């Protein structure tokens, strides 16, 4: 959330990039559409006018059942359902369709305390330990491979940079063969506002050569 005092506007306008944390700001696709129209799209326009890189947050779903349980609070295990990836894909499609957005922050590779992890996780309850309360990929009645959200992020990246057409529906199937492991990539060079990327897959291993 941004600060509304007049002095903060000068601070925001002086920045090279703005990355708002959107996790938990909506709990359904319709809620996302409303938040996008009333906040994200307007922020993206304002940043574009000022030459500021705007990086909205995309996230697959949410749960902090175990996190809150440690503090004596009881919240649903599947707090904001992923709906087999449709919850996240709606964000990917809308962000990629916005001409003022060319960079997305994916939340988050390994954040298990808030249930937003996209790395490989247990696909079914049959894969769980005997003890503990866990959220698996079949929580919404979907049969998904353990790397499903990594695959969706790959497709979202392709849609963002124009390698596949914009589509409001997921075009890959859970039964499709796993894609080959890509070669590591480096951070984009040059003007970051003209180099779309949702996340680097590796970091540079050497310092850039001076010009």
Secondary structure by P-SEA (a helix, b strand, c coil): cccccaaaaaaaaaccbbbbbcccccccaaaaaaaaaacaaaaaaaaaaacbbbbbbbbccccaaaaaaaacccccccccccccaaaaaaaaaaaaacccccbbbbccccccccccccccccccccccccbbbbbcccccccccccaaaaaaaaaaaaaaacccccccccccccccccccccccccccccccccccccccccccccccccc
